[in-house]
Amino acid sequence: MKRIWYAVICLTAIMILCITEYFYTMQTSNTILQKIDIAVQANKSGDYDNARLQFKALEEYWDNISSKLQLIIDHNDLDKISLLLKSSSGFLEQNMDREFYVECGKLKECMNEFINSEHKVLNNIL
C-alpha cells in the first residue's frame, strides 16, 4: 500500500511541475509578444528613441529568461528567437524600418509556434 501512495505522490509532483512550467512559459511568451508590439508601435508612431529603449528592454528580458527556459525546455525555437532578436535590433539601430517590421513579424510567428508547441506538450501530458 505504501508503494501506491509513493507512486501517487510522485505523479502528483510531476504533474504540478509540468503545469507550472507550462504557465511560466506561456506568461513569458505573452510578455515577449506584448513587448514586441510596444516597440513596433513606438517605431511606427515615429518615437524612435522609445522604440530602441523598448526593444533593448525586450533583449534584456530575453537574456534573463532564456537561460531559465533552456533548463526546463529543450526547444530549437529558443535559438531561433535569440537570432531574430539580434537581427531585429540591428535593423532598428540602422533605422531600417521595413526590415525591422519583417523581422518582428518573423519573431512573433516564431513565438506563436513556440506557444502552440507547448500547448501540444501539455495536452500529451494530461
MODELLER restraints for C-alpha pairs under 7 A, 6 or more apart:
rsr = mdl.restraints
at = mdl.atoms
rsr.add(forms.Gaussian(group=physical.xy_distance, feature=features.Distance(at['CA:22:A'], at['CA:118:A']), mean=6.93, stdev=0.5))
rsr.add(forms.Gaussian(group=physical.xy_distance, feature=features.Distance(at['CA:26:A'], at['CA:115:A']), mean=6.65, stdev=0.5))
rsr.add(forms.Gaussian(group=physical.xy_distance, feature=features.Distance(at['CA:29:A'], at['CA:111:A']), mean=6.64, stdev=0.5))
rsr.add(forms.Gaussian(group=physical.xy_distance, feature=features.Distance(at['CA:32:A'], at['CA:58:A']), mean=6.89, stdev=0.5))
rsr.add(forms.Gaussian(group=physical.xy_distance, feature=features.Distance(at['CA:33:A'], at['CA:108:A']), mean=6.39, stdev=0.5))
rsr.add(forms.Gaussian(group=physical.xy_distance, feature=features.Distance(at['CA:35:A'], at['CA:58:A']), mean=6.17, stdev=0.5))
rsr.add(forms.Gaussian(group=physical.xy_distance, feature=features.Distance(at['CA:36:A'], at['CA:104:A']), mean=6.95, stdev=0.5))
rsr.add(forms.Gaussian(group=physical.xy_distance, feature=features.Distance(at['CA:39:A'], at['CA:51:A']), mean=4.59, stdev=0.5))
rsr.add(forms.Gaussian(group=physical.xy_distance, feature=features.Distance(at['CA:39:A'], at['CA:54:A']), mean=5.38, stdev=0.5))
rsr.add(forms.Gaussian(group=physical.xy_distance, feature=features.Distance(at['CA:39:A'], at['CA:55:A']), mean=5.74, stdev=0.5))
rsr.add(forms.Gaussian(group=physical.xy_distance, feature=features.Distance(at['CA:40:A'], at['CA:51:A']), mean=6.82, stdev=0.5))
rsr.add(forms.Gaussian(group=physical.xy_distance, feature=features.Distance(at['CA:42:A'], at['CA:48:A']), mean=6.68, stdev=0.5))
rsr.add(forms.Gaussian(group=physical.xy_distance, feature=features.Distance(at['CA:42:A'], at['CA:50:A']), mean=6.30, stdev=0.5))
rsr.add(forms.Gaussian(group=physical.xy_distance, feature=features.Distance(at['CA:42:A'], at['CA:51:A']), mean=4.99, stdev=0.5))
rsr.add(forms.Gaussian(group=physical.xy_distance, feature=features.Distance(at['CA:43:A'], at['CA:51:A']), mean=5.18, stdev=0.5))
rsr.add(forms.Gaussian(group=physical.xy_distance, feature=features.Distance(at['CA:52:A'], at['CA:92:A']), mean=6.87, stdev=0.5))
rsr.add(forms.Gaussian(group=physical.xy_distance, feature=features.Distance(at['CA:59:A'], at['CA:85:A']), mean=6.88, stdev=0.5))
rsr.add(forms.Gaussian(group=physical.xy_distance, feature=features.Distance(at['CA:77:A'], at['CA:110:A']), mean=6.98, stdev=0.5))
rsr.add(forms.Gaussian(group=physical.xy_distance, feature=features.Distance(at['CA:77:A'], at['CA:114:A']), mean=6.63, stdev=0.5))
rsr.add(forms.Gaussian(group=physical.xy_distance, feature=features.Distance(at['CA:81:A'], at['CA:107:A']), mean=6.38, stdev=0.5))
rsr.add(forms.Gaussian(group=physical.xy_distance, feature=features.Distance(at['CA:81:A'], at['CA:110:A']), mean=6.87, stdev=0.5))
rsr.add(forms.Gaussian(group=physical.xy_distance, feature=features.Distance(at['CA:84:A'], at['CA:103:A']), mean=6.51, stdev=0.5))
rsr.add(forms.Gaussian(group=physical.xy_distance, feature=features.Distance(at['CA:84:A'], at['CA:107:A']), mean=5.99, stdev=0.5))
rsr.add(forms.Gaussian(group=physical.xy_distance, feature=features.Distance(at['CA:88:A'], at['CA:100:A']), mean=5.30, stdev=0.5))
rsr.add(forms.Gaussian(group=physical.xy_distance, feature=features.Distance(at['CA:88:A'], at['CA:103:A']), mean=5.46, stdev=0.5))
rsr.add(forms.Gaussian(group=physical.xy_distance, feature=features.Distance(at['CA:88:A'], at['CA:104:A']), mean=6.46, stdev=0.5))
rsr.add(forms.Gaussian(group=physical.xy_distance, feature=features.Distance(at['CA:91:A'], at['CA:99:A']), mean=6.28, stdev=0.5))
rsr.add(forms.Gaussian(group=physical.xy_distance, feature=features.Distance(at['CA:91:A'], at['CA:100:A']), mean=5.20, stdev=0.5))
rsr.add(forms.Gaussian(group=physical.xy_distance, feature=features.Distance(at['CA:92:A'], at['CA:100:A']), mean=5.78, stdev=0.5))
